[in-house]
Amino acid sequence: MIEFLSPISKHVLAHREVLPDGVLGKQIKIHSEKGSLPSIEKAGFAILGVLENRNDVDFMGNEISFDAFRKALYGLYPGNWNHDIVDLGDIEKGATVEDTYFAVRTVVEALLKKNIIPLVLGGSQDVAYAQYRAYDTLGNMVNMVNVDTNFDLGDAEKPISNKSYVGKVIVDKPYNLFNYSSLGYQSYYNAPAEIGLMEKLYFDAYRLGEVTADITVVEPIMRDADIVMVDVSAIKSSELSYKNNKSPNGFDGREICAITRYAGISNRVSSFGVYELKDYKDAESGAMLVAQMIWYFIEGVNFRIADEDFSNDNEYTTYKVPIDDEVLVFKKSIKTGRWWIELPFISNVNNKLKRRTLLPCTYGEYLSATNQEIPERWYKARRKNEV
């Protein structure tokens, strides 16, 4: 994969030299010379920049730089972390956008096979399509979570863009997508037809107000995710950069960092990307917020606790709740207090849920079930399996 990667810029390397001892910049292994990658054998995370934005619907020839984000991240102090971090540098624009996708897919796939979590800094979010395609050879269906104002479904019959890549994920072979969840969408940015399509496909969609009213609704969604992507347009412009973000509504800095920490704590999330990044050299506060989002994701990973051994009855408590002609089975981890709800097998269909018979849920959903309310996510997951 070395042939696809360009080293960190000299500006960042010079900045790193003047940083105090103990900060991340002095601990991260860095791709500083072309043709010589740092060792990744003991790495838990790999930072990967992707300088591709030609499929942005608003592309006007502007260039991208991740220097501001790297400078901000390098200046932060690590927590009590157990995993090494490497910065592999950037994937430059290929001769075509498809060439860039191929490079991203190849590098991310190589990292996943070594159990290294890619931390993708991306230009236009259509690059997430390549991040998803990296899972093609891994053998399992995947769940995607997109923190975004838009669903990005688009028209799959038209060329891919940063507003339509999810449609390509759904229709292009091989079919690896099991579930797609959108967090923080704003209705006025999404066509009614797309909102209806999300419901028809039994995908999960959570409006901005719903998430900000109770940020903990994010936790079970992230717990069931493999790929997590954040479009920075989901962050309000006053928190990020008026120049590069025009949305007055969105998540504030504390909320988006909580969301990325939930993503890190999930035992299943294996790749993480932040997209729609521009050149933030004149928006240091915005660059620092992105750096802190990545910091919190890494922090979350270092606090992961294995609590999904349901073969051991001593690890959890089981609760059965009768509702009409159903008996909902909930399980609570004794170790962490996290909750799951059991999805029954349906014998007469090609069951897609054989490795997903337990769906993460919240204590609140258990309480609702005791009041004879079937959790919506349980209903959607079961209906999806029957289709």
C-alpha positions as CSV (number, residue, x, y, z in Angstrom):
1,M,0.0,0.0,0.0
2,I,3.0,2.3,0.3
3,E,2.7,3.3,-3.4
4,F,-0.6,5.1,-2.7
5,L,0.7,7.2,0.3
6,S,2.4,10.6,0.4
7,P,4.3,11.7,3.5
8,I,3.2,14.3,5.9
9,S,4.0,17.9,4.8
10,K,7.2,19.6,5.8
11,H,5.0,22.3,7.6
12,V,3.6,19.7,9.9
13,L,6.9,18.1,10.5
14,A,8.4,21.5,11.4
15,H,5.5,22.2,13.8
16,R,6.0,18.8,15.4
17,E,9.6,19.7,16.3
18,V,8.6,22.6,18.5
19,L,5.9,20.7,20.4
20,P,6.5,19.9,24.1
21,D,7.4,16.4,25.1
22,G,4.5,14.0,25.9
23,V,2.0,15.3,23.3
24,L,0.6,13.0,20.6
25,G,2.8,14.5,17.9
26,K,5.9,13.2,19.8
27,Q,4.4,9.7,20.2
28,I,2.7,9.1,16.8
29,K,4.8,7.2,14.3
30,I,4.8,9.3,11.2
31,H,5.3,8.8,7.5
32,S,7.9,11.5,7.0
33,E,9.8,10.2,4.0
34,K,8.4,9.0,0.7
35,G,8.9,5.3,0.2
36,S,9.5,4.6,3.9
37,L,6.4,3.8,6.0
38,P,6.6,3.6,9.8
39,S,6.0,0.1,11.2
40,I,2.4,-0.7,11.7
41,E,2.7,-4.1,13.4
42,K,1.8,-2.9,16.9
43,A,-0.5,-0.1,15.8
44,G,-4.1,0.1,16.9
45,F,-4.9,3.2,14.8
46,A,-3.8,4.6,11.5
47,I,-4.5,8.2,10.4
48,L,-5.2,8.4,6.7
49,G,-5.8,11.6,4.7
50,V,-7.7,11.4,1.4
51,L,-7.3,14.5,-0.7
52,E,-10.2,13.8,-3.0
53,N,-13.1,16.2,-3.6
54,R,-13.8,16.1,-7.3
55,N,-17.3,14.5,-6.8
56,D,-18.4,17.2,-4.5
57,V,-21.5,18.7,-6.1
58,D,-20.1,22.2,-5.3
59,F,-16.6,21.4,-6.5
60,M,-14.9,24.5,-8.0
61,G,-11.4,23.3,-8.3
62,N,-10.5,24.0,-4.6
63,E,-7.7,22.1,-3.0
64,I,-7.7,20.3,0.4
65,S,-5.1,20.3,3.1
66,F,-5.1,18.4,6.4
67,D,-2.2,20.3,7.9
68,A,-4.3,22.3,10.3
69,F,-6.0,19.2,11.6
70,R,-2.7,17.3,12.1
71,K,-1.2,20.3,13.9
72,A,-4.1,20.5,16.2
73,L,-4.2,16.7,16.9
74,Y,-0.4,16.5,17.4
75,G,-0.6,19.2,20.1
76,L,-3.0,17.3,22.3
77,Y,-1.9,15.1,25.2
78,P,-3.0,11.4,25.1
79,G,-5.0,9.7,27.7
80,N,-3.9,6.5,29.4
81,W,-4.0,4.6,26.1
82,N,-2.8,1.1,25.3
83,H,-2.7,1.3,21.5
84,D,0.0,2.9,19.2
85,I,-1.0,5.4,16.5
86,V,0.6,5.8,13.1
87,D,0.0,8.6,10.6
88,L,0.3,7.1,7.2
89,G,0.1,10.5,5.4
90,D,-2.2,11.2,2.5
91,I,-3.7,9.5,-0.5
92,E,-3.4,12.1,-3.3
93,K,-6.0,12.5,-6.1
94,G,-5.6,9.8,-8.7
95,A,-5.8,10.3,-12.4
96,T,-9.5,9.7,-12.0
97,V,-11.8,9.6,-8.9
98,E,-12.1,5.8,-9.4
99,D,-8.3,5.6,-9.0
100,T,-8.6,7.4,-5.7
101,Y,-11.4,5.0,-4.6
102,F,-9.2,2.0,-5.5
103,A,-6.3,3.4,-3.4
104,V,-8.6,4.1,-0.4
105,R,-10.2,0.6,-0.6
106,T,-6.8,-1.1,-0.9
107,V,-5.2,0.8,2.1
108,V,-8.3,0.5,4.3
109,E,-8.7,-3.2,3.5
110,A,-5.0,-3.9,4.4
111,L,-5.4,-2.1,7.7
112,L,-8.6,-3.9,8.6
113,K,-7.0,-7.3,7.9
114,K,-4.3,-6.3,10.5
115,N,-7.0,-5.3,13.0
116,I,-5.9,-1.6,12.8
117,I,-8.7,1.0,12.9
118,P,-8.4,3.5,10.0
119,L,-9.0,7.1,11.0
120,V,-9.9,8.7,7.7
121,L,-9.7,12.4,7.1
122,G,-11.6,12.9,3.9
123,G,-12.6,15.5,1.4
124,S,-16.0,14.9,-0.2
125,Q,-18.0,12.2,1.5
126,D,-18.3,10.0,-1.6
127,V,-14.9,8.7,-0.5
128,A,-16.9,6.8,2.2
129,Y,-18.1,4.5,-0.6
130,A,-14.5,3.3,-1.0
131,Q,-14.2,3.0,2.8
132,Y,-17.3,0.7,2.7
133,R,-16.0,-1.3,-0.3
134,A,-12.9,-2.2,1.7
135,Y,-15.2,-4.7,3.6
136,D,-16.0,-6.7,0.5
137,T,-13.5,-9.4,1.1
138,L,-14.0,-9.7,4.9
139,G,-17.1,-11.9,4.6
140,N,-19.7,-10.3,6.8
141,M,-22.5,-7.9,6.2
142,V,-21.9,-4.5,7.8
143,N,-23.8,-1.7,9.4
144,M,-23.0,1.9,8.6
145,V,-23.8,5.0,10.8
146,N,-23.7,8.4,9.2
147,V,-23.7,11.5,11.4
148,D,-25.0,14.0,8.9
149,T,-27.7,16.6,8.0
150,N,-28.5,14.6,4.9
151,F,-29.3,11.0,4.2
152,D,-27.1,11.1,1.1
153,L,-29.2,8.5,-0.7
154,G,-29.5,10.4,-4.0
155,D,-30.3,8.8,-7.3
156,A,-28.3,5.6,-7.7
157,E,-28.8,5.7,-11.4
158,K,-26.8,8.9,-11.7
159,P,-23.0,9.3,-11.2
160,I,-21.8,9.1,-7.7
161,S,-21.4,12.3,-5.6
162,N,-21.0,13.3,-2.0
163,K,-24.8,13.6,-1.9
164,S,-25.7,10.2,-3.5
165,Y,-23.0,7.7,-2.4
166,V,-25.3,5.8,0.0
167,G,-27.6,5.0,-3.0
168,K,-24.6,3.4,-4.6
169,V,-23.8,1.4,-1.4
170,I,-27.3,0.0,-1.5
171,V,-27.6,-1.0,-5.1
172,D,-24.0,-1.9,-6.1
173,K,-22.8,-5.5,-5.9
174,P,-21.6,-7.2,-3.8
175,Y,-24.4,-6.5,-1.3
176,N,-22.7,-6.1,2.1
177,L,-24.9,-3.5,3.7
178,F,-27.2,-4.8,6.4
179,N,-28.3,-1.6,8.0
180,Y,-27.8,2.1,7.5
181,S,-28.4,4.7,10.3
182,S,-28.5,8.4,10.0
183,L,-27.9,10.6,13.1
184,G,-28.8,14.2,13.3
185,Y,-30.6,14.7,10.0
186,Q,-32.5,17.9,9.4
187,S,-35.8,17.5,7.6
188,Y,-35.5,20.7,5.4
189,Y,-32.3,19.4,3.8
190,N,-33.9,16.1,2.8
191,A,-36.5,15.5,0.1
192,P,-39.7,13.9,1.3
193,A,-39.1,11.0,-1.1
194,E,-35.8,10.2,0.6
195,I,-37.4,10.3,4.1
196,G,-40.0,7.9,2.8
197,L,-37.3,5.6,1.3
198,M,-35.5,5.4,4.6
199,E,-38.7,4.2,6.2
200,K,-39.4,1.7,3.3
201,L,-36.0,0.2,3.6
202,Y,-36.4,0.0,7.5
203,F,-33.3,2.1,8.0
204,D,-32.9,4.1,11.2
205,A,-33.1,7.9,11.0
206,Y,-32.8,10.2,14.0
207,R,-33.5,13.9,13.7
208,L,-31.2,16.4,15.2
209,G,-33.6,17.4,17.9
210,E,-34.2,13.8,18.9
211,V,-30.5,13.2,19.4
212,T,-29.7,16.5,21.2
213,A,-32.7,15.9,23.6
214,D,-31.1,12.7,24.8
215,I,-27.5,12.0,23.5
216,T,-27.6,8.5,25.0
217,V,-29.8,7.3,22.1
218,V,-26.6,7.2,20.1
219,E,-25.0,4.5,22.2
220,P,-26.9,1.4,21.1
221,I,-26.8,2.5,17.4
222,M,-23.0,2.8,17.6
223,R,-22.7,-0.5,19.5
224,D,-24.2,-2.2,16.4
225,A,-22.0,-0.3,13.8
226,D,-19.0,-1.4,11.8
227,I,-18.4,1.8,9.9
228,V,-19.0,5.3,11.4
229,M,-18.8,8.5,9.2
230,V,-19.1,12.1,10.3
231,D,-20.0,14.8,7.8
232,V,-18.8,18.0,9.4
233,S,-21.9,19.8,8.0
234,A,-23.7,18.1,10.9
235,I,-21.9,20.5,13.2
236,K,-23.3,24.0,13.6
237,S,-21.2,26.6,11.7
238,S,-20.6,28.7,14.8
239,E,-18.8,25.8,16.3
240,L,-16.7,24.9,13.3
241,S,-16.1,27.5,10.6
242,Y,-18.5,30.1,9.1
243,K,-16.3,30.0,6.0
244,N,-16.5,26.3,5.4
245,N,-19.9,25.4,6.9
246,K,-23.1,27.2,6.3
247,S,-25.5,25.4,8.6
248,P,-26.7,27.5,11.6
249,N,-28.1,24.4,13.2
250,G,-26.3,21.2,14.1
251,F,-24.4,19.6,16.9
252,D,-22.3,21.7,19.2
253,G,-18.8,20.7,20.1
254,R,-19.6,18.8,23.3
255,E,-22.4,16.8,21.6
256,I,-20.2,15.8,18.6
257,C,-17.4,14.7,20.8
258,A,-19.8,12.6,22.9
259,I,-21.1,11.0,19.7
260,T,-17.5,10.1,18.5
261,R,-16.7,8.7,22.0
262,Y,-19.7,6.5,21.8
263,A,-18.5,5.3,18.4
264,G,-15.1,4.5,20.0
265,I,-16.6,2.6,22.9
266,S,-18.5,0.3,20.6
267,N,-16.7,-3.1,20.4
268,R,-17.6,-3.5,16.7
269,V,-16.7,-0.2,15.1
270,S,-13.7,-1.0,12.9
271,S,-13.3,2.2,10.8
272,F,-14.0,5.8,11.4
273,G,-14.1,8.8,9.0
274,V,-14.5,12.5,9.2
275,Y,-15.5,14.0,5.8
276,E,-16.3,17.2,4.0
277,L,-13.0,18.7,5.3
278,K,-11.6,21.8,3.6
279,D,-8.4,23.7,4.1
280,Y,-8.9,25.0,7.7
281,K,-5.6,27.0,8.0
282,D,-7.8,30.1,8.7
283,A,-10.2,28.3,11.1
284,E,-8.0,27.0,13.9
285,S,-10.9,26.5,16.2
286,G,-12.7,24.3,13.7
287,A,-9.5,22.3,13.1
288,M,-9.1,21.8,16.8
289,L,-12.7,20.6,17.1
290,V,-12.1,17.9,14.5
291,A,-8.9,16.9,16.3
292,Q,-10.8,16.6,19.6
293,M,-13.4,14.4,17.8
294,I,-10.7,12.0,16.8
295,W,-9.1,12.2,20.3
296,Y,-12.5,11.2,21.8
297,F,-12.9,8.3,19.4
298,I,-9.5,7.0,20.3
299,E,-10.3,7.5,24.0
300,G,-13.5,5.5,23.6
301,V,-11.6,2.6,21.9
302,N,-9.2,2.4,24.9
303,F,-12.2,2.1,27.2
304,R,-13.8,-0.8,25.3
305,I,-15.1,-3.7,27.5
306,A,-15.9,-7.1,26.2
307,D,-19.4,-7.7,27.4
308,E,-21.1,-9.8,24.7
309,D,-20.3,-13.4,25.8
310,F,-23.9,-14.6,25.9
311,S,-22.9,-18.2,26.1
312,N,-22.1,-17.6,29.8
313,D,-25.2,-17.1,31.8
314,N,-23.2,-15.6,34.6
315,E,-22.3,-12.6,32.4
316,Y,-25.9,-11.2,32.0
317,T,-29.4,-11.1,33.4
318,T,-32.4,-12.1,31.2
319,Y,-35.8,-10.4,31.3
320,K,-38.9,-11.6,29.4
321,V,-41.6,-9.2,28.6
322,P,-44.9,-10.4,27.1
323,I,-46.5,-8.1,24.6
324,D,-49.7,-9.3,22.8
325,D,-48.6,-12.5,21.1
326,E,-44.9,-11.8,21.4
327,V,-42.5,-12.4,24.3
328,L,-39.6,-9.9,24.0
329,V,-36.4,-11.2,25.6
330,F,-34.0,-8.6,27.0
331,K,-30.5,-9.2,28.3
332,K,-28.5,-6.9,30.5
333,S,-24.7,-7.2,30.9
334,I,-23.8,-7.5,34.6
335,K,-20.3,-6.1,33.7
336,T,-21.3,-2.9,32.0
337,G,-25.1,-2.5,32.5
338,R,-25.7,-2.4,28.7
339,W,-28.9,-3.8,27.3
340,W,-29.8,-6.0,24.3
341,I,-33.1,-7.3,22.9
342,E,-33.3,-10.7,21.2
343,L,-34.4,-11.1,17.6
344,P,-36.1,-14.4,16.9
345,F,-35.1,-16.5,14.0
346,I,-37.5,-16.9,11.1
347,S,-37.0,-20.4,9.8
348,N,-38.7,-20.0,6.4
349,V,-36.5,-17.2,5.0
350,N,-32.9,-16.7,4.2
351,N,-32.0,-15.4,7.6
352,K,-29.6,-12.4,7.5
353,L,-29.4,-12.1,11.3
354,K,-27.6,-15.3,12.2
355,R,-24.8,-13.4,13.8
356,R,-27.0,-10.5,14.9
357,T,-29.6,-12.3,17.0
358,L,-29.1,-9.7,19.7
359,L,-29.9,-6.1,18.9
360,P,-28.4,-3.4,21.2
361,C,-31.0,-1.3,23.0
362,T,-31.4,1.0,25.9
363,Y,-32.9,0.6,29.4
364,G,-35.6,3.0,28.3
365,E,-36.7,0.6,25.5
366,Y,-37.0,-2.1,28.1
367,L,-39.2,0.1,30.3
368,S,-41.3,1.0,27.2
369,A,-41.7,-2.7,26.5
370,T,-43.0,-3.2,30.1
371,N,-45.6,-0.6,29.1
372,Q,-46.6,-2.7,26.1
373,E,-44.7,-0.6,23.5
374,I,-42.6,-2.6,21.0
375,P,-39.3,-0.9,20.4
376,E,-39.2,0.6,16.8
377,R,-35.7,-0.7,16.1
378,W,-36.7,-4.2,17.0
379,Y,-39.6,-4.0,14.7
380,K,-37.6,-2.6,11.8
381,A,-34.8,-5.2,12.2
382,R,-37.4,-8.1,12.2
383,R,-39.3,-6.7,9.2
384,K,-36.0,-6.3,7.3
385,N,-35.2,-9.9,7.9
386,E,-38.6,-11.0,6.6
387,V,-38.3,-9.1,3.3
